[in-house]
Amino acid sequence: MLSKRHKKQCFETTRQNFKKHVLSYFQKSNINDLNIKKIIEWQNIILEKNFKNNYNKNIYSAFNSFLNFCVLNDYTPTNYLSVVGSFTKKIEFREYHTYNLFQFWNLEKD
């Protein structure tokens, strides 16, 4: 369904992120073996990688959608990821460069 609602590149990025960060961690687990403890351990590993908040949100969203699909089709009784909740947001600092008019005109000469 996602492939019909989103652009091809968005779908591919979501699929690759899911495969790389979710399936690689849970590849030896059965869907019915998921529990809150395993979800929290997975979240801690993702947080250790120090990704940006938006990237964490995308990984969480893809995994949550997958687990909602599994619950809807009776593969698992509960979506433990939604019980645990999303990643805690970290404070991100953005660095902005501002130039005065003289500096701006000198950029063209360089």
Rosetta constraint file for C-alpha pairs under 8 A:
AtomPair CA 1 CA 5 HARMONIC 6.65 0.50
AtomPair CA 2 CA 6 HARMONIC 6.10 0.50
AtomPair CA 2 CA 11 HARMONIC 6.69 0.50
AtomPair CA 3 CA 7 HARMONIC 7.15 0.50
AtomPair CA 3 CA 8 HARMONIC 6.67 0.50
AtomPair CA 3 CA 11 HARMONIC 5.76 0.50
AtomPair CA 6 CA 10 HARMONIC 6.33 0.50
AtomPair CA 6 CA 11 HARMONIC 6.30 0.50
AtomPair CA 7 CA 11 HARMONIC 6.31 0.50
AtomPair CA 8 CA 12 HARMONIC 6.19 0.50
AtomPair CA 9 CA 13 HARMONIC 6.09 0.50
AtomPair CA 10 CA 14 HARMONIC 6.16 0.50
AtomPair CA 11 CA 15 HARMONIC 6.10 0.50
AtomPair CA 12 CA 16 HARMONIC 6.06 0.50
AtomPair CA 13 CA 17 HARMONIC 6.09 0.50
AtomPair CA 14 CA 18 HARMONIC 6.09 0.50
AtomPair CA 14 CA 58 HARMONIC 7.52 0.50
AtomPair CA 14 CA 59 HARMONIC 7.68 0.50
AtomPair CA 14 CA 62 HARMONIC 6.74 0.50
AtomPair CA 15 CA 19 HARMONIC 6.12 0.50
AtomPair CA 16 CA 20 HARMONIC 5.95 0.50
AtomPair CA 17 CA 21 HARMONIC 5.83 0.50
AtomPair CA 17 CA 22 HARMONIC 7.63 0.50
AtomPair CA 17 CA 59 HARMONIC 6.45 0.50
AtomPair CA 18 CA 22 HARMONIC 5.15 0.50
AtomPair CA 18 CA 23 HARMONIC 6.40 0.50
AtomPair CA 18 CA 59 HARMONIC 6.39 0.50
AtomPair CA 18 CA 62 HARMONIC 6.33 0.50
AtomPair CA 18 CA 63 HARMONIC 6.77 0.50
AtomPair CA 19 CA 23 HARMONIC 4.86 0.50
AtomPair CA 19 CA 24 HARMONIC 6.28 0.50
AtomPair CA 20 CA 24 HARMONIC 5.61 0.50
AtomPair CA 21 CA 25 HARMONIC 6.56 0.50
AtomPair CA 21 CA 46 HARMONIC 7.65 0.50
AtomPair CA 21 CA 59 HARMONIC 7.39 0.50
AtomPair CA 22 CA 26 HARMONIC 6.26 0.50
AtomPair CA 22 CA 59 HARMONIC 7.84 0.50
AtomPair CA 22 CA 63 HARMONIC 6.95 0.50
AtomPair CA 23 CA 27 HARMONIC 5.21 0.50
AtomPair CA 25 CA 42 HARMONIC 7.32 0.50
AtomPair CA 26 CA 30 HARMONIC 7.93 0.50
AtomPair CA 29 CA 33 HARMONIC 6.46 0.50
AtomPair CA 29 CA 34 HARMONIC 7.51 0.50
AtomPair CA 30 CA 34 HARMONIC 7.15 0.50
AtomPair CA 31 CA 75 HARMONIC 7.38 0.50
AtomPair CA 31 CA 76 HARMONIC 6.59 0.50
AtomPair CA 32 CA 75 HARMONIC 7.53 0.50
AtomPair CA 32 CA 76 HARMONIC 5.62 0.50
AtomPair CA 32 CA 77 HARMONIC 7.99 0.50
AtomPair CA 34 CA 38 HARMONIC 6.30 0.50
AtomPair CA 34 CA 39 HARMONIC 7.20 0.50
AtomPair CA 34 CA 80 HARMONIC 7.46 0.50
AtomPair CA 35 CA 39 HARMONIC 6.37 0.50
AtomPair CA 35 CA 80 HARMONIC 6.21 0.50
AtomPair CA 36 CA 40 HARMONIC 6.19 0.50
AtomPair CA 36 CA 80 HARMONIC 5.79 0.50
AtomPair CA 36 CA 81 HARMONIC 7.37 0.50
AtomPair CA 36 CA 83 HARMONIC 7.77 0.50
AtomPair CA 36 CA 84 HARMONIC 6.62 0.50
AtomPair CA 37 CA 41 HARMONIC 6.23 0.50
AtomPair CA 38 CA 42 HARMONIC 6.17 0.50
AtomPair CA 39 CA 43 HARMONIC 6.20 0.50
AtomPair CA 39 CA 80 HARMONIC 7.25 0.50
AtomPair CA 39 CA 81 HARMONIC 6.38 0.50
AtomPair CA 39 CA 84 HARMONIC 7.48 0.50
AtomPair CA 40 CA 44 HARMONIC 6.16 0.50
AtomPair CA 40 CA 84 HARMONIC 7.29 0.50
AtomPair CA 41 CA 45 HARMONIC 6.38 0.50
AtomPair CA 42 CA 46 HARMONIC 6.36 0.50
AtomPair CA 43 CA 47 HARMONIC 6.10 0.50
AtomPair CA 43 CA 87 HARMONIC 6.93 0.50
AtomPair CA 44 CA 48 HARMONIC 6.15 0.50
AtomPair CA 45 CA 49 HARMONIC 6.72 0.50
AtomPair CA 46 CA 50 HARMONIC 7.29 0.50
AtomPair CA 46 CA 51 HARMONIC 7.58 0.50
AtomPair CA 46 CA 56 HARMONIC 7.66 0.50
AtomPair CA 47 CA 51 HARMONIC 6.90 0.50
AtomPair CA 47 CA 87 HARMONIC 7.81 0.50
AtomPair CA 51 CA 55 HARMONIC 6.22 0.50
AtomPair CA 51 CA 56 HARMONIC 6.39 0.50
AtomPair CA 52 CA 56 HARMONIC 6.38 0.50
AtomPair CA 52 CA 92 HARMONIC 7.77 0.50
AtomPair CA 53 CA 57 HARMONIC 6.13 0.50
AtomPair CA 53 CA 89 HARMONIC 6.00 0.50
AtomPair CA 53 CA 90 HARMONIC 6.85 0.50
AtomPair CA 54 CA 58 HARMONIC 6.29 0.50
AtomPair CA 55 CA 59 HARMONIC 6.36 0.50
AtomPair CA 56 CA 60 HARMONIC 6.09 0.50
AtomPair CA 56 CA 87 HARMONIC 6.87 0.50
AtomPair CA 57 CA 61 HARMONIC 6.00 0.50
AtomPair CA 57 CA 86 HARMONIC 7.38 0.50
AtomPair CA 57 CA 87 HARMONIC 7.24 0.50
AtomPair CA 58 CA 62 HARMONIC 6.22 0.50
AtomPair CA 59 CA 63 HARMONIC 6.26 0.50
AtomPair CA 60 CA 64 HARMONIC 5.91 0.50
AtomPair CA 60 CA 86 HARMONIC 6.57 0.50
AtomPair CA 60 CA 87 HARMONIC 7.60 0.50
AtomPair CA 61 CA 65 HARMONIC 6.04 0.50
AtomPair CA 62 CA 66 HARMONIC 6.27 0.50
AtomPair CA 63 CA 67 HARMONIC 6.24 0.50
AtomPair CA 63 CA 81 HARMONIC 7.97 0.50
AtomPair CA 64 CA 68 HARMONIC 6.07 0.50
AtomPair CA 64 CA 79 HARMONIC 7.57 0.50
AtomPair CA 64 CA 81 HARMONIC 6.31 0.50
AtomPair CA 64 CA 82 HARMONIC 6.84 0.50
AtomPair CA 65 CA 69 HARMONIC 6.19 0.50
AtomPair CA 66 CA 70 HARMONIC 6.33 0.50
AtomPair CA 67 CA 71 HARMONIC 6.20 0.50
AtomPair CA 67 CA 79 HARMONIC 5.60 0.50
AtomPair CA 67 CA 81 HARMONIC 7.71 0.50
AtomPair CA 68 CA 72 HARMONIC 6.07 0.50
AtomPair CA 68 CA 79 HARMONIC 6.27 0.50
AtomPair CA 69 CA 73 HARMONIC 6.22 0.50
AtomPair CA 70 CA 74 HARMONIC 6.07 0.50
AtomPair CA 70 CA 75 HARMONIC 4.92 0.50
AtomPair CA 70 CA 76 HARMONIC 5.83 0.50
AtomPair CA 71 CA 75 HARMONIC 5.90 0.50
AtomPair CA 71 CA 76 HARMONIC 5.18 0.50
AtomPair CA 71 CA 77 HARMONIC 5.69 0.50
AtomPair CA 71 CA 78 HARMONIC 6.12 0.50
AtomPair CA 71 CA 79 HARMONIC 6.60 0.50
AtomPair CA 79 CA 83 HARMONIC 6.84 0.50
AtomPair CA 80 CA 84 HARMONIC 6.20 0.50
AtomPair CA 81 CA 85 HARMONIC 6.03 0.50
AtomPair CA 81 CA 86 HARMONIC 7.67 0.50
AtomPair CA 82 CA 86 HARMONIC 7.40 0.50
AtomPair CA 99 CA 103 HARMONIC 5.65 0.50
AtomPair CA 99 CA 104 HARMONIC 5.88 0.50
AtomPair CA 100 CA 104 HARMONIC 6.19 0.50
AtomPair CA 101 CA 105 HARMONIC 6.28 0.50
AtomPair CA 102 CA 106 HARMONIC 6.35 0.50
AtomPair CA 103 CA 107 HARMONIC 6.37 0.50
AtomPair CA 104 CA 108 HARMONIC 7.33 0.50
AtomPair CA 105 CA 109 HARMONIC 7.33 0.50
AtomPair CA 106 CA 110 HARMONIC 6.75 0.50
